[in-house]
Amino acid sequence: MNPSIRYKGYEVAPAAQRLPNGLFAANLTIEAQSGSARSFDALDYFFDEEHALAYAFRWARMWIDDQRAALRRCA
């Protein structure tokens, strides 16, 4: 089971998918409090599962921060 975290009101669920070539794809699902979810597949590829998960977590935090900043700019 992959870990999930809560970050600034979003549920972040990264996943590392092992590929036939031995690499791990960093995948991610981000769910807002409203229930809407976004999925991102194969953000990048890694030799280690842990690196794929860490990258997906980091990518999610940047995406969430960017979305929140965009909402503030529009307000």
TIVEXPA-425227 format. One record per residue (C-alpha): residue number from 1; residue in one letter; x, y, z. Coordinates in steps of 0.5 Angstrom, whole numbers. Layout:
// TIVEXPA-425227
REC   resi   resn    east   north      up
REC    NUM      A       X       Y       Z
...
//
This chain:
// TIVEXPA-425227
REC   resi   resn    east   north      up
REC      1      M       0       0       0
REC      2      N       3       7      -2
REC      3      P       3      12       3
REC      4      S      -2      18       3
REC      5      I      -2      25       6
REC      6      R      -6      31       7
REC      7      Y      -3      38       5
REC      8      K      -6      44       5
REC      9      G     -13      41       5
REC     10      Y     -12      36      -1
REC     11      E     -11      29       0
REC     12      V      -4      27      -4
REC     13      A      -3      19      -6
REC     14      P       3      18     -10
REC     15      A       4      11     -13
REC     16      A      11       8     -16
REC     17      Q       9       3     -22
REC     18      R      14      -2     -23
REC     19      L      15      -2     -31
REC     20      P      17      -8     -35
REC     21      N      24      -5     -36
REC     22      G      25      -5     -28
REC     23      L      24       3     -28
REC     24      F      19       6     -23
REC     25      A      14      11     -26
REC     26      A      12      16     -21
REC     27      N       4      17     -21
REC     28      L       0      21     -17
REC     29      T      -7      23     -15
REC     30      I      -9      29     -12
REC     31      E     -16      30      -9
REC     32      A     -19      37      -7
REC     33      Q     -24      38      -1
REC     34      S     -29      38      -6
REC     35      G     -28      31      -8
REC     36      S     -26      33     -15
REC     37      A     -19      29     -16
REC     38      R     -14      30     -21
REC     39      S      -9      24     -23
REC     40      F      -2      25     -26
REC     41      D       1      19     -29
REC     42      A       9      18     -31
REC     43      L      11      24     -28
REC     44      D      18      21     -29
REC     45      Y      22      15     -28
REC     46      F      27      12     -23
REC     47      F      31       6     -21
REC     48      D      28       6     -14
REC     49      E      21       6     -12
REC     50      E      23      10      -6
REC     51      H      25      16     -11
REC     52      A      19      15     -15
REC     53      L      15      16      -9
REC     54      A      19      22      -6
REC     55      Y      19      25     -13
REC     56      A      11      25     -13
REC     57      F      10      28      -6
REC     58      R      15      34      -8
REC     59      W      11      35     -15
REC     60      A       4      35     -11
REC     61      R       6      40      -6
REC     62      M       9      44     -12
REC     63      W       3      43     -16
REC     64      I      -2      45     -10
REC     65      D       2      51      -8
REC     66      D       2      53     -15
REC     67      Q      -6      52     -16
REC     68      R      -7      56      -9
REC     69      A      -2      62     -12
REC     70      A      -6      62     -18
REC     71      L     -13      63     -14
REC     72      R     -10      68     -10
REC     73      R      -8      72     -17
REC     74      C     -15      71     -20
REC     75      A     -19      74     -13
//
